[in-house]
Amino acid sequence: MTTTADPDEAPPKKSKLPLLLGLVLAILGGAGGYFAVAMGLLTFGGAAATDDDYGGGDAASDYAADGSDTQASLAFVALDPLLISIPSDTGRSFLRFAAQLEVRPEYMAEVENLKPRIVDVLNGYLRAVDIAELEDPTALVRLRAQMLRRLQIVAGEGRIRDLLIMEFVLN
């Protein structure tokens, strides 16, 4: 028994409702997961990270309205100026870099002891940066953030609050 299909009859179309419903649920689930992690409701491997873990935070929360520091007073560790030779198309260029580290007073001695390692990390990072990036006027913000993060890793959590660039001259 063979049946012949009428060529005028098309097979019924499948509904796209399950596909659309799945797409909407995936988007909502992703957005919900993002917000749960961003708000600190979900943590992976320990306590939720705060801005102070990364040296950030709201500057207004660190200082009282009268300008006094609500936390312990700040301390600064001066780094010796670095002179870094950078290969370029026209020969050699030199970067003169000087900075100070903003630290909490209770960690000042520890950070002072780590100065050789800190200078090594800065020297290695700055030597690896392309000269075209150093010449970009907007690059200093990115470079500062990269250097600060590396120094926070070297010194340990919560020891270095900020990197203050005193001199950044490319010759």
Beta strands, then each sheet from edge to edge (+ up, - down):
strand 1: 75-78
strand 2: 82-88
strand 3: 91-103
strand 4: 160-170
sheet 1: 1+ 3- 2+
sheet 2: 1+ 3- 4+
end
